């Protein structure tokens, strides 16, 4: 990245979109100047310029909700940055996972969503990943997902073992309704584990793609 390629505004700033590298959720919009961009590159964590306080700020330095940078890029016009991060805790100062929580009604929203779902039959998997990421960041009381994250990886692994056994039992019982339910439970708990370990479904799909037509250890696809 060359600073000469960035189109800084009259105040020497450039808008910066921050995105969760795992769930792909847009977390926040902030501004960088040359100094904060340099600090972000050198430290591996996000630094911004606060327009209200007129000072540099290291995201999460006070709250502990830091953003470890996975990648940084700029758009075709060079007037917007995109920073993909591993978010620790909520990104928003309100305590929300994302700053973008206020929906605006649009015409034909329901039909548009149906069309989107029909176009992408795995859209529910993306929604599940987003919801789990939100629970991981916000830890709402009474949530089962919060309970799993609070108990830690051993509890999550125990549940995966239990659900795997239930999948086997359902299959042996020749009960597809039961199998559908247990397979769903297994996918949910696997998704929780992936969030805990910093993996996304994109990582899994990439691995599947890399194996296409290749022989792997003890496996043929």
URSUL-V375910 format. One record per residue. N is the residue number from 0. RES is the residue in one letter. BURIAL is + if it has 16 or more other ideal C-beta (glycine too) atoms within 10 Angstrom, else -. Layout:
# URSUL-V375910
n: <N N>
res: <RES RES>
burial: <BURIAL BURIAL>
This chain:
# URSUL-V375910
n: <0 1 2 3 4 5 6 7 8 9 10 11 12 13 14 15 16 17 18 19 20 21 22 23 24 25 26 27 28 29 30 31 32 33 34 35 36 37 38 39 40 41 42 43 44 45 46 47 48 49 50 51 52 53 54 55 56 57 58 59 60 61 62 63 64 65 66 67 68 69 70 71 72 73 74 75 76 77 78 79 80 81 82 83 84 85 86 87 88 89 90 91 92 93 94 95 96 97 98 99 100 101 102 103 104 105 106 107 108 109 110 111 112 113 114 115 116 117 118 119 120 121 122 123 124 125 126 127 128 129 130 131 132 133 134 135 136 137 138 139 140 141 142 143 144 145 146 147 148 149 150 151 152 153 154 155 156 157 158 159 160 161 162 163 164 165 166 167 168 169 170 171 172 173 174 175 176 177 178 179 180 181 182 183 184 185 186 187 188 189 190 191 192 193 194 195 196 197 198 199 200 201 202 203 204 205 206 207 208 209 210 211 212 213 214 215 216 217 218 219 220>
res: <X X X X X X X X X X X X X X X X X X X X X X X X X X X X X X X X X X X X X X X X X X X X X X X X X X X X X X X X X X X X X X X X X X X X X X X X X X X X X X X X X X X X X X X X X X X X X X X X X X X X X X X X X X X X X X X X X X X X X X X X X X X X X X X X X X X X X X X X X X X X X X X X X X X X X X X X X X X X X X X X X X X X X X X X X X X X X X X X X X X X X X X X X X X X X X X X X X X X X X X X X X X X X X X X X X X X X X X X X X X X X>
burial: <- - - - - + - - - - - - + + - + - + + + + + + - + - + + - + + + + - - + + - + + - - - - + + + + + - - - - - - - - + + + - - - - + + + - + - - + - + - - - - - + + - + + + - + + + + + + - - - - + + + - - - - - - - - - - - - - - - - - - - - - - - - - - + - + + + + + + + + + + + + - - - - - + - - + + - - - - - - + - - + + - - + + - + + - - + - - - - - - - - + - - + + - + + - + + + + + + + + + - - - + + - - - - - - - - - - - - - - - - - - - ->
